[in-house]
C-alpha cells in the first residue's frame, strides 16, 4: 500500500512514523508547498515533490493523506485532491463537517475515488464511541471531556497577548465532574464545571505581569468562561518541561434499560496520549488502509469513520481477527 | 422492523425491554420450548408460539434473536434458524467462534440470510475496542479485565458444592493491576494478579463451613488460581443484597509511536452495568437493526461486529449522524 503525504509538519511526520510501524505500507512520496530541497524527511530514499507537481506523480500512490489545517487548507485541498486520487483528511471543525462532506463527496464521487474525512481521535475515535454508545443506549446522556493536553488554539491565543514571548496552555478536565459522570449522577455541567485552563507563560522582559494575567483570564471565547490558572516561567523552563504535545480525553454515555428504566449503565472511553499528532496519524494510517481496500472494491465518494466496518482497518484477515480479537 | 425472540429467559426479557426503547422496532413474536400458555411476557398483544411452530410464523419477523446458551443451544440453533431467516446470537465461547462462524456462514449463505454471531459486550463491544485499538497501535499490549460483576458459571460451580444451598460469585479486577496498566507500566500479570473472586454462600443447615470454604478455594479452573474470598450469609441476605446481575469490565491497549517509539499511549474502554443481560440485549438489538438493513441490501452469510459499519447500528441517517455525533 503506497502512502503519500501532503504537508510535512507535525501531523505529516506522525504519518511517516506510523507508516513505518505497518508492514503492509510504504511511504511513496511527500508533497510540500515549501522548496522540496529544504524539506528533510526521516525515511531514506523517499522523494519530496513540490505540491505543484502532484498530478505528475499521482499514480505513484494509492492514497494521499492531507496533513493541512482545518481552517483554510483542508476545505480547499480535500475536494481538490479527491479529484485525482483516494484521500484521507483530519478535518476537525465540527460545525462545518456537513458542508465539507458534501463538497468532498461530489469531487470523489464524480472521479471514482474514496475520500475519508474527519479522521483522528476527535473527530474520529471519540465519534465512534459516541455513535456505538448512542445506538446501544438510546435513552441516556453524552459527555465528552478533553485533556489533560495542550490546546494549540489556546496556546496561540496566549502568544498573541501583548508582553508575552511564548506560552503553552493545558486543558484539564475537572476531576469532580468526571467522577460525577462516572458515578451515573447525570450532572448538568457548565463550561466552567467541565474544564480548567492552565497557562504557562514566558513574559517579555519588563512586561506587566498583572496585566498579562488579566488579559488572558478575561479573553472572550478562549478563557473568560473557565477557571484559568496563569504561571509565569522562564523560556528555559518552558523548553525543559512543556516541550511535548500530549493530549487525551474521555467520552461517556450513561443510560438506562429495563421495562421501567430501572437499570443504569456507564460506558467510558478514554485516551491518554504522549503525542497528539502521532496518535492522530496512527488513526489516519489505519483508515488509509480501509480507504485503499474500499477503492479496490469499487466504492467511491466521501466516507467518515461511521461508514467503515472495523475489519477494514486491520492488516489481519477476517479469520485471524475472529480467532484472536473477537 | 419486526423482531422475534427465541428463548424467554433473562436475555429474552432484556431484548423485549430494549425493543421498547427503539421506536423503529416492534416485538413481533416470542418462541419458546416451554408450553406457550405458561409463558407470560411483558408486552401486550404479542403472540407466544411454541418453537416447533417456528416455520409457520417465520414471515412475521425480519430478524430472530436467539437467546439460548452457548454451551448446547446456540451451536445447534444458530445454523438451524439461519436457514429460515436473519438471525443474531450472543455465542460467547471464544475458542469455538471460528467453527461456529463456519457452520452459520454455510447455512445463512446458502439460504440468502444474514446471520450475526457473538454479539453483546464480550464478545461484542470489548472485541470492537480490541480491534480498533490494535489497528491504531500495532505495537503494544492488550489487557482485558472483567467485573466487578456476577459470573454465572462460577456461581453455578459454588452451588454444586456439597452443603451449599445457594450462592453468588463476583469477579473483581485487582485495583493495583488496573492502575499499573493505566499508568502505561505494561505489567506481565498472572491470573491471580488480575482478578479476585468473592463468593457469598448460603450453607445448608448444619453444613461443615470450613470444608465448603476449602472445597471452593481449591476448585480447579474456577477458583484455585485466584485469591478467593468466601462469605457465609443467610438466604435472606442473599436475596436482599445480591439479587441483581451487574457486570462490566475494562479493555486497555497500551502502545508506542514515534520514529524511535519514544511516545506512549493508553486507550481504555470500560463498562459499568447494572444488568448484564439487559445491556447485552441492548447491544444485540442495535445490531439486529444492522442485520435487517444488510439483508435489505442483498447481503448474506455470517457476520461479526467486525464486519459491520457503525452507521448501520443507528436509527439516525448518515447526515444526522455526521451533524450530531461526528
Interface residues (C-beta under 8 A of the other chain):
Chain A: X14 X16 X17 X18 X20 X21 X22 X42 X94 X97 X98 X101 X118 X123 X125 X127 X128 X129 X130 X131 X132 X134 X135 X136 X137 X138 X139 X182 X184 X257 X258 X259 X263 X264 X265 X266 X267 X268 X269 X270 X271 X272 X273 X274 X275 X278 X279 X281 X282 X283 X286 X289 X304 X305 X306 X307 X308 X309 X310 X311 X313 X314 X315 X318 X319 X321 X322 X323 X325 X326
Chain B: X14 X16 X17 X18 X20 X21 X22 X42 X94 X97 X98 X101 X118 X123 X125 X127 X128 X129 X130 X131 X132 X134 X135 X136 X137 X138 X139 X182 X184 X257 X258 X259 X263 X264 X265 X266 X267 X268 X269 X270 X271 X272 X273 X274 X275 X278 X279 X281 X282 X283 X286 X289 X304 X305 X306 X307 X308 X309 X310 X311 X313 X314 X315 X318 X319 X321 X322 X323 X325 X326
